[in-house]
Amino acid sequence: MSAATGAVSGPAGAPGTRRLSRGVIAGYAAGSVGTGGFGTVPGLLLLIYLTDELGVAATLAAVVVFLPKAWDVILNPLVGTWSDRTKSRWGPRVPWMLAGAIILPIFFVLMFSVPGLTGGGAAAYVIVMFLLAATGYAFFQVPYVAVPAEITDSYRERTTMTAIRIVVLTLAILVFGAGAPLIVDAGGDGLAGYRLMGLVAAVVLFLGFMGAVIGIRKAPIVVRAEPEGSLREQLVAIRENRDFRVLFLSFVIQALAVGAMLAATPYVATYLLGDEKATTLLFAALVGPAILVMPLWRLVAGRSGKERGFLYATLVFLVGALTLTFTRGLPTVAVIGAVALCGIGYAGMQMFPLAMLPDTIHVDTLQTGRRRAGTFTGVWTAGETAGLALGPALYAGVLAMGGYISSTSSNVADQPDSALLAIALGFGLVPGILIAVSIPLLRRYRLTEAALVELETRAAETQPDA
């Protein structure tokens, strides 16, 4: 039975445009439980797990958190093309999503279950497990992001679908980010706590991934992707799509900033606020406001457009990040307030680009006549992965320059003042600079709703029988 009804053609947001069922939208949104969890826990806890539990030096820890994600930068475009070429009774995306749903949780558990190793040996073990988990994530995420461009042709329905997904993503990030440190504490802290956390998180990841697989497996394909050939042809496709390039670069730079701030959170809680458990409070302050303000950002999208909303959200985050530069001299309540301000901006920085991405893919189809969703989402997720991985690596580099001393759970080191300064600067100033760099790029984005309707009208005039 069809999961959606209605006409397939018509300009963006037109009455005759296909409407997706609630089951399809809910199933798709469920996948964000898994993507949010895997995007959050390693970024929040893996670096401090390496430096403060396994005795891995900050410089080596930077390599550990980055290299597996660097592998995804290579793998993701390939997965996009492979999924474009896949043929199955469930469509091209679901088989890959299913494979990722199985692979990732297994190696996630192993990543946080280091068998009695410290230092370089522990780093080698973690990097292998993280690489395999990241491979499973690529198998799921790349086709998952391509789905909206293929199962609906409506500009506004893509916004609605993405907004609901982002609400679920935000809840997942909040639950994983706030809950993971609590589970570590409940498990007896130290290595035993991390093992328990890895197991619990892996179960939830699997359930979220499978929810998406089940929810969209029967959704009809409105626009079927066409496989690209060589990597060079894929890069040509990206080069020809100006608005995609602008959106992509902005999003990657912002992912780098968020990744650095996320990695900094447990260090700020432990060394600047003097309470490891404050990690949960800081994370809740960053992500919690998003649940409340997401409807506001959706309203802004309807009134001012996605591109303006994205810019406004970025500016809000920038103000909060620059305030956090002075964390060492601020009272705890002020730090939490600045983090919450970042959280308000973060909600929009998640929703708007993911709602704009399918629009850029749709324009590529209108202008070239080719359907290459997997190509674009493969590059997109590779960039996002690189940004989120480079963020913790960048922060680890800041710690190393500040003379941060690594330790194990049985031998906790006292940090010099230079390391404490590095913790604060990496938390506020470094993300703030990166966010500021993204703003000129955002202002170059031109794909408004009116521009998209005009392009659709021109395409319909040149191909009246389409």
C-alpha positions as CSV (number, residue, x, y, z in Angstrom):
1,M,0.0,0.0,0.0
2,S,1.3,3.4,-0.9
3,A,2.8,5.5,1.9
4,A,1.9,8.8,0.3
5,T,-0.9,10.1,-1.8
6,G,-1.5,13.0,-4.2
7,A,-0.1,14.4,-7.4
8,V,3.6,14.3,-8.1
9,S,4.0,17.4,-10.1
10,G,3.5,21.1,-9.6
11,P,5.6,24.0,-8.2
12,A,7.0,24.0,-4.8
13,G,4.3,24.1,-2.2
14,A,1.4,23.9,-4.7
15,P,-1.9,22.3,-3.7
16,G,-1.4,19.4,-6.1
17,T,2.0,18.4,-4.7
18,R,2.3,14.9,-3.2
19,R,1.8,14.7,0.6
20,L,3.7,12.2,2.7
21,S,1.9,10.1,5.3
22,R,2.5,10.6,9.0
23,G,4.0,7.1,9.2
24,V,6.7,7.9,6.6
25,I,7.5,11.2,8.3
26,A,7.7,9.6,11.7
27,G,9.7,6.7,10.5
28,Y,12.2,9.0,8.8
29,A,12.5,11.2,11.9
30,A,13.3,8.1,14.0
31,G,16.6,7.7,12.2
32,S,17.7,10.9,13.9
33,V,17.8,9.1,17.2
34,G,20.7,7.1,15.8
35,T,22.4,9.9,13.9
36,G,22.1,12.3,16.8
37,G,23.5,9.7,19.3
38,F,26.5,8.8,17.2
39,G,27.2,12.4,16.4
40,T,27.1,13.4,20.0
41,V,28.6,10.8,22.3
42,P,32.1,10.4,20.6
43,G,32.3,14.2,20.2
44,L,31.4,14.8,23.8
45,L,33.2,11.9,25.6
46,L,35.8,10.2,23.4
47,L,38.5,12.8,23.7
48,I,38.3,13.0,27.5
49,Y,38.0,9.2,27.6
50,L,41.3,9.0,25.8
51,T,43.2,11.7,27.7
52,D,41.8,11.2,31.3
53,E,41.0,7.5,31.4
54,L,43.5,5.8,29.0
55,G,46.5,8.1,29.4
56,V,46.7,9.0,25.7
57,A,48.6,12.2,25.1
58,A,46.4,15.1,23.7
59,T,48.3,15.2,20.4
60,L,47.8,11.5,19.8
61,A,44.2,11.7,21.0
62,A,43.6,14.3,18.3
63,V,44.7,11.8,15.7
64,V,42.5,9.1,17.2
65,V,39.3,11.3,17.0
66,F,40.1,12.6,13.6
67,L,41.4,9.7,11.4
68,P,38.3,7.5,11.4
69,K,36.2,10.5,10.4
70,A,38.7,11.4,7.7
71,W,38.1,7.9,6.3
72,D,34.4,8.8,6.0
73,V,35.3,11.9,3.9
74,I,36.6,9.4,1.3
75,L,33.9,6.8,1.9
76,N,30.8,8.9,2.0
77,P,30.8,10.0,-1.6
78,L,31.4,6.4,-2.6
79,V,28.4,5.2,-0.5
80,G,26.3,7.9,-2.2
81,T,27.2,6.6,-5.6
82,W,26.8,3.0,-4.6
83,S,23.4,3.6,-3.1
84,D,22.4,5.5,-6.3
85,R,23.1,2.3,-8.3
86,T,21.4,-0.1,-5.9
87,K,18.2,-1.8,-7.0
88,S,15.9,-3.5,-4.5
89,R,12.3,-3.9,-3.7
90,W,12.8,-1.4,-0.9
91,G,14.4,1.2,-3.2
92,P,18.1,2.2,-3.4
93,R,18.6,3.5,0.1
94,V,17.1,1.1,2.6
95,P,19.5,-1.8,2.1
96,W,22.5,0.4,2.9
97,M,20.7,1.9,5.9
98,L,20.0,-1.6,7.2
99,A,23.6,-2.6,6.9
100,G,24.7,0.5,8.8
101,A,22.1,-0.1,11.5
102,I,23.7,-3.5,12.2
103,I,27.4,-2.6,11.9
104,L,27.6,0.6,13.8
105,P,26.2,-0.5,17.2
106,I,28.5,-3.5,17.4
107,F,31.7,-1.5,17.0
108,F,30.4,1.4,19.2
109,V,30.2,-1.0,22.1
110,L,33.8,-2.2,21.4
111,M,35.1,1.3,21.1
112,F,34.3,2.0,24.7
113,S,35.5,-1.4,25.9
114,V,39.2,-1.2,25.7
115,P,40.8,-4.5,27.0
116,G,43.3,-3.4,29.6
117,L,45.4,-1.1,27.4
118,T,46.7,2.4,28.0
119,G,48.7,5.0,26.1
120,G,49.6,4.1,22.5
121,G,48.1,0.6,22.6
122,A,44.7,2.0,23.8
123,A,44.9,4.6,21.0
124,A,45.5,2.0,18.4
125,Y,42.6,-0.2,19.6
126,V,40.2,2.7,19.8
127,I,41.1,4.1,16.3
128,V,40.3,0.7,14.7
129,M,37.0,0.3,16.5
130,F,36.0,3.9,15.8
131,L,36.9,3.5,12.1
132,L,34.6,0.5,11.8
133,A,31.8,2.2,13.6
134,A,32.2,5.3,11.4
135,T,32.0,3.0,8.3
136,G,28.6,1.7,9.6
137,Y,27.5,5.3,10.2
138,A,28.4,6.2,6.6
139,F,26.4,3.3,5.3
140,F,23.3,4.6,7.2
141,Q,23.7,8.4,7.1
142,V,24.5,9.0,3.4
143,P,21.4,7.3,2.0
144,Y,19.3,8.6,4.9
145,V,20.1,12.2,4.1
146,A,19.2,11.6,0.4
147,V,15.7,10.3,1.2
148,P,13.8,13.7,1.4
149,A,14.9,14.7,-2.1
150,E,13.5,11.5,-3.5
151,I,10.1,10.9,-1.7
152,T,8.7,14.4,-2.0
153,D,8.8,17.2,-4.6
154,S,7.5,19.9,-2.3
155,Y,9.6,22.8,-1.1
156,R,7.5,23.3,2.0
157,E,7.0,19.6,2.7
158,R,10.7,19.2,2.7
159,T,10.9,22.0,5.3
160,T,8.2,20.3,7.4
161,M,9.8,16.9,7.1
162,T,13.2,18.3,8.1
163,A,11.8,20.4,11.0
164,I,10.2,17.3,12.5
165,R,13.4,15.3,12.0
166,I,15.4,18.1,13.7
167,V,13.1,18.0,16.7
168,V,13.8,14.3,17.1
169,L,17.5,14.9,16.4
170,T,17.6,17.6,19.1
171,L,15.8,15.4,21.6
172,A,18.3,12.6,20.8
173,I,21.3,14.9,21.2
174,L,19.9,16.1,24.5
175,V,19.2,12.6,25.8
176,F,22.5,11.2,24.7
177,G,24.6,14.2,25.6
178,A,23.0,14.6,29.1
179,G,22.5,10.9,29.7
180,A,25.8,9.4,28.6
181,P,27.8,11.1,31.4
182,L,25.2,10.1,33.9
183,I,25.5,6.5,32.8
184,V,29.3,6.7,33.1
185,D,28.9,7.9,36.7
186,A,26.2,5.2,37.4
187,G,28.5,2.5,36.1
188,G,31.1,3.3,38.8
189,D,32.9,6.0,36.8
190,G,36.2,5.1,35.2
191,L,36.4,2.4,32.5
192,A,33.5,0.3,33.9
193,G,31.2,3.3,33.5
194,Y,32.3,3.9,29.9
195,R,31.7,0.2,29.1
196,L,28.1,0.4,30.5
197,M,27.5,3.6,28.6
198,G,28.7,2.2,25.3
199,L,26.3,-0.8,25.7
200,V,23.3,1.2,26.6
201,A,23.9,3.8,23.9
202,A,24.4,1.1,21.2
203,V,21.0,-0.5,21.9
204,V,19.3,2.9,21.5
205,L,21.2,3.6,18.4
206,F,20.1,0.3,16.9
207,L,16.4,1.0,17.7
208,G,16.5,4.4,16.1
209,F,18.2,3.2,12.9
210,M,15.7,0.4,12.6
211,G,12.8,2.7,13.1
212,A,13.9,4.6,10.0
213,V,14.5,1.5,7.9
214,I,11.0,0.2,8.8
215,G,9.3,3.6,8.4
216,I,10.5,4.4,4.9
217,R,10.9,1.0,3.3
218,K,7.6,1.3,1.4
219,A,7.7,5.0,0.7
220,P,7.2,5.6,-3.1
221,I,10.1,7.2,-5.0
222,V,9.0,10.5,-6.6
223,V,12.4,11.3,-8.0
224,R,14.7,8.4,-8.6
225,A,18.5,9.1,-8.5
226,E,20.7,8.4,-11.4
227,P,24.2,7.0,-10.6
228,E,27.2,9.1,-11.4
229,G,30.3,7.7,-12.9
230,S,33.7,8.7,-11.8
231,L,34.7,10.8,-8.8
232,R,35.7,13.5,-11.3
233,E,32.1,13.6,-12.6
234,Q,30.8,13.9,-9.1
235,L,33.1,16.9,-8.4
236,V,31.9,18.5,-11.6
237,A,28.3,18.2,-10.4
238,I,29.2,19.9,-7.2
239,R,31.2,22.7,-8.9
240,E,28.2,23.5,-11.2
241,N,25.8,23.9,-8.3
242,R,26.7,27.3,-6.8
243,D,24.1,27.3,-4.0
244,F,25.1,23.8,-2.8
245,R,28.7,24.9,-2.6
246,V,27.9,27.9,-0.5
247,L,25.6,26.0,1.8
248,F,28.0,23.1,2.1
249,L,31.1,25.2,3.0
250,S,29.1,27.2,5.6
251,F,27.7,24.1,7.2
252,V,31.1,22.4,7.4
253,I,32.8,25.4,9.0
254,Q,29.9,25.6,11.6
255,A,30.2,21.8,12.2
256,L,33.9,22.4,13.0
257,A,32.9,25.1,15.5
258,V,30.2,23.0,17.2
259,G,32.5,20.0,17.3
260,A,35.2,22.0,19.2
261,M,32.7,23.4,21.7
262,L,31.2,19.9,22.2
263,A,34.6,18.4,22.9
264,A,35.4,21.2,25.3
265,T,32.3,20.7,27.5
266,P,33.6,18.0,29.9
267,Y,36.9,19.8,30.3
268,V,35.1,23.1,31.2
269,A,32.9,21.2,33.7
270,T,35.8,19.4,35.3
271,Y,38.5,22.0,35.4
272,L,36.8,25.4,35.2
273,L,33.5,24.8,37.0
274,G,35.0,22.2,39.3
275,D,32.3,19.5,38.9
276,E,32.5,16.7,36.4
277,K,28.7,16.3,36.7
278,A,28.3,19.8,35.3
279,T,28.9,18.3,31.9
280,T,25.3,17.2,31.8
281,L,24.1,20.6,32.8
282,L,26.2,22.4,30.2
283,F,25.1,20.0,27.5
284,A,21.4,20.4,28.5
285,A,21.9,24.2,28.3
286,L,23.3,23.9,24.8
287,V,20.7,21.5,23.4
288,G,17.7,22.0,25.6
289,P,16.6,25.4,24.3
290,A,16.4,24.0,20.8
291,I,13.3,22.0,21.7
292,L,11.5,25.2,22.7
293,V,12.7,27.5,19.9
294,M,12.4,25.1,16.9
295,P,8.8,26.2,16.2
296,L,10.1,29.8,16.3
297,W,12.8,29.1,13.7
298,R,10.2,27.3,11.6
299,L,8.0,30.4,11.8
300,V,11.0,32.5,10.8
301,A,11.5,30.2,7.8
302,G,7.9,30.8,6.7
303,R,8.1,34.6,7.1
304,S,11.6,35.5,6.1
305,G,12.9,32.4,4.2
306,K,15.3,29.7,5.1
307,E,18.4,31.6,4.1
308,R,17.6,34.6,6.3
309,G,16.7,32.3,9.2
310,F,20.0,30.5,8.9
311,L,21.9,33.8,9.1
312,Y,19.9,34.9,12.1
313,A,20.6,31.6,13.9
314,T,24.3,31.9,13.1
315,L,24.5,35.4,14.6
316,V,22.8,34.3,17.8
317,F,25.3,31.4,18.2
318,L,28.2,33.8,17.5
319,V,27.2,36.1,20.4
320,G,27.0,33.2,22.8
321,A,30.3,31.7,21.7
322,L,32.2,35.0,22.1
323,T,30.8,35.4,25.6
324,L,32.1,32.0,26.5
325,T,35.6,33.2,25.7
326,F,35.6,34.7,29.2
327,T,34.4,31.5,31.0
328,R,37.2,31.7,33.6
329,G,36.0,35.0,34.9
330,L,32.2,34.4,34.7
331,P,30.0,32.9,37.4
332,T,28.5,29.5,36.6
333,V,25.0,30.9,36.0
334,A,26.4,33.3,33.3
335,V,28.3,30.5,31.6
336,I,25.1,28.4,31.5
337,G,23.2,31.4,30.1
338,A,25.8,31.9,27.3
339,V,25.7,28.3,26.5
340,A,21.9,28.4,26.3
341,L,22.2,31.4,23.9
342,C,24.4,29.2,21.7
343,G,21.7,26.5,22.0
344,I,19.1,28.9,20.6
345,G,21.3,29.5,17.6
346,Y,22.3,25.9,17.3
347,A,18.7,24.8,16.8
348,G,18.4,27.0,13.6
349,M,21.9,26.0,12.5
350,Q,20.7,22.4,12.4
351,M,17.3,22.9,10.9
352,F,17.9,25.5,8.1
353,P,20.8,23.9,6.2
354,L,19.2,20.4,6.3
355,A,15.9,22.0,4.9
356,M,17.9,23.9,2.3
357,L,20.0,20.9,1.1
358,P,17.1,19.1,-0.8
359,D,16.3,22.4,-2.5
360,T,19.8,22.6,-4.0
361,I,19.5,19.0,-5.1
362,H,16.1,19.8,-6.7
363,V,17.6,22.7,-8.6
364,D,20.3,20.5,-10.0
365,T,17.6,18.2,-11.4
366,L,15.8,21.1,-12.9
367,Q,18.9,22.5,-14.5
368,T,20.6,19.4,-15.7
369,G,17.7,16.9,-16.0
370,R,19.8,14.5,-13.9
371,R,18.9,13.0,-10.6
372,R,21.9,12.8,-8.4
373,A,20.8,12.9,-4.8
374,G,23.3,10.4,-3.6
375,T,26.2,12.3,-5.1
376,F,25.3,15.5,-3.2
377,T,24.4,13.9,0.1
378,G,27.6,11.8,-0.1
379,V,29.7,15.0,-0.3
380,W,27.5,16.7,2.3
381,T,27.8,14.0,4.9
382,A,31.5,13.7,4.2
383,G,31.9,17.4,4.9
384,E,29.7,17.2,8.1
385,T,31.7,14.3,9.3
386,A,35.0,16.0,8.6
387,G,33.8,19.1,10.5
388,L,32.6,17.3,13.5
389,A,35.8,15.2,13.6
390,L,38.1,18.2,13.1
391,G,36.4,20.1,15.9
392,P,37.6,17.7,18.7
393,A,40.9,17.4,17.0
394,L,41.3,21.1,16.8
395,Y,40.4,21.4,20.5
396,A,42.9,18.7,21.4
397,G,45.5,20.8,19.5
398,V,44.5,23.8,21.6
399,L,44.9,21.7,24.8
400,A,48.3,20.5,23.6
401,M,49.5,24.1,23.0
402,G,48.3,25.0,26.4
403,G,50.4,22.2,28.0
404,Y,47.5,20.0,29.0
405,I,48.7,16.9,31.0
406,S,47.0,13.6,30.2
407,S,46.3,11.1,33.0
408,T,44.6,7.8,33.8
409,S,41.6,7.1,36.1
410,S,44.1,6.0,38.8
411,N,46.5,9.0,38.4
412,V,44.8,12.3,37.9
413,A,47.1,15.2,36.9
414,D,47.0,18.8,38.1
415,Q,46.8,21.2,35.1
416,P,48.9,24.3,34.7
417,D,47.3,27.8,34.3
418,S,48.2,27.7,30.6
419,A,46.1,24.6,30.2
420,L,43.1,26.2,31.9
421,L,43.3,29.2,29.6
422,A,43.4,26.8,26.6
423,I,40.3,25.0,27.9
424,A,38.4,28.4,28.0
425,L,39.7,29.7,24.6
426,G,38.9,26.5,22.9
427,F,35.4,26.6,24.4
428,G,34.5,30.1,23.2
429,L,36.9,32.1,21.1
430,V,37.8,29.3,18.7
431,P,34.2,28.4,17.8
432,G,33.4,32.1,17.6
433,I,36.0,32.8,15.0
434,L,34.9,29.8,12.9
435,I,31.2,30.9,13.1
436,A,32.2,34.4,12.0
437,V,34.1,33.0,9.0
438,S,30.9,31.2,7.9
439,I,28.8,34.4,7.7
440,P,30.2,35.9,4.5
441,L,29.5,32.5,2.8
442,L,25.9,32.5,4.1
443,R,25.2,35.8,2.5
444,R,26.1,34.5,-0.9
445,Y,23.2,31.9,-0.9
446,R,20.5,33.0,-3.4
447,L,18.0,30.0,-3.6
448,T,14.9,31.6,-2.1
449,E,11.4,30.0,-2.4
450,A,10.6,32.5,-5.2
451,A,13.8,31.7,-7.1
452,L,13.0,28.0,-6.9
453,V,9.4,28.5,-8.2
454,E,10.8,30.5,-11.0
455,L,13.3,27.8,-12.0
456,E,10.5,25.2,-11.8
457,T,8.3,27.3,-14.1
458,R,11.1,27.7,-16.6
459,A,11.7,24.0,-16.6
460,A,8.0,23.3,-17.1
461,E,8.0,25.7,-20.1
462,T,10.9,24.1,-21.8
463,Q,9.6,20.6,-21.2
464,P,5.8,21.0,-21.4
465,D,5.2,17.2,-21.7
466,A,7.3,16.4,-18.6
